Amino acid sequence: MKQLIILISFLYLLSCSSKQSNPFDLVISNVNLIDGTGAPIQHSVSIGIFEGKIIAIEPELQTDGFNHIDGTDKFLIPGLFDCHVHTGDFERDFPRFVHYGVTSVFVTGGSLCTNEYYASMRKQGNQDSIPAPLVFHTSQHFTMEGRHPSKTYSSSNWRNGESIFYLTDTLQIERLVHDVAQYPIVGIKLTIEDGPSPPFVERIPQKFIEKTVKEASKYDLEVFAHVSDNTELEMAIKGGAQNLVHFTGVNIEPQDGPQMELLQEFIQRDPYWVTTLMIDKSFLYPLYPEWFESESMLRSYQESVNDLDSSLVDRARRYVQTLMDEYGLSDDSLEAFMLPQVEDIQFLNMMGFKMVLGTDTGNDFNFPGYSLHEEMQLLNMGGLEPLDIIKMGTLNAAKMMNAQDSLGSIEIGKLANLILLDKNP
């Protein structure tokens, strides 16, 4: 288990090699604490750590004789989660996540995600020699042949029974759920949607959703439904799905009516809903090459600018126009795309839905680690409070992973999975 991660301007890996007579292996003193629970900042706090766990949070702790970090004018937050990740090269991508303070990821399937590939990612996440996040994941995609994602993102890597499961009848679902339940999955990834862009494919039948939820419950597993519009939202809720791994494409109507009745029904399940606003921003990236010039973007990501040939820009412009028509937008500015969606997320957050940060990293122009910062900025641009956004990327995410006893907030007894920042986030 990864014991301690602290990022300032680079990574410090701190061993727990102090003598047993010492009460602390490490003390972080006089730091501004943002604990991840949504509570206000606690100023001038000291954190005592022993054997990789937080054992003291006090106004002041003795530092003589212990490993010590002076936290004066710095800010301590929990390690961040990205709860919608795909990666075709985790050995390349995992250090990038850690560079940006993402210490846990939730991998929601992919064309390479066989049981062996998942095991390799978990192994990488559970060692301390190479920077890597802790890895949580769903089952492979439950979908149908000729549907999303294998049709919309065609690849020879999609192999039925290994990296994807093509459903043909409800009896098959019982066996498949039994098989995947033998692995350390968080839940079942069920792909309902008809595809991100025309030509659309058929959606999964409603009875398949209901059967998957029923079978998953036998193993205390929840279903993480992949939806991208209001029709699929309704199908997921009526089918009994407990969580949603996309928000982009859904349009919330904040008034009394059938949708509000559905949302009231849904919230009784205590669901989690992953944001994924970066999907739309990633579509816009080729039209705004100046975004690549950000000083905070890793140099290795700036190589993407070299891919911006005219054909890619033209393709992006056509696709963005399709989205503009679908959303009823008059321009392709970032604000036009994002503000209505952030307003909806704010509404859901105020309703009591547990919103969780996720980016859909792995798609073009959606960058490991960096894009989680973009996701947070988009939410803040629309008016969400920073403390609420941080909670979405820490405690809410840990609860969705059933890892809240060890991760997600800075509290006594939890793992010292921490990020030390030079500036107030």
Secondary structure, DSSP 4 states (H G I P E B T S, - for coil): ---EEEESSSEE-----S-TTSS-SEEEEEEEE--SSSPPPEEEEEEEEETTEEEEEES----TTSEEEE-TT-EEEEPEEEEEE--S-HHHHHHHHHHTTEEEEEE---TT--HHHHHHHHHHHT-SSS---EEEE--SEEE-TTSTTTTTT--TT--BTTTEEE---HHHHHHHHHHHTTS--SEEEEE----SSSSP-PPPPHHHHHHHHHHHHTTT-EEEEE--SHHHHHHHHHHT--EES--TT-----SSSHHHHHHHHHHTT--EEE--THHHHHHHGGG-GGGGG-TTS-HHHHGGGGG--HHHHHHHHHHHHHHHHHHT-S---HHHHHHHHHHHHHHHHHHT-EEE----BTSTT--TTHHHHHHHHHHHHTT--HHHHHHHTTHHHHHHTT-TTTSSS--TTSBEEEEEESS--
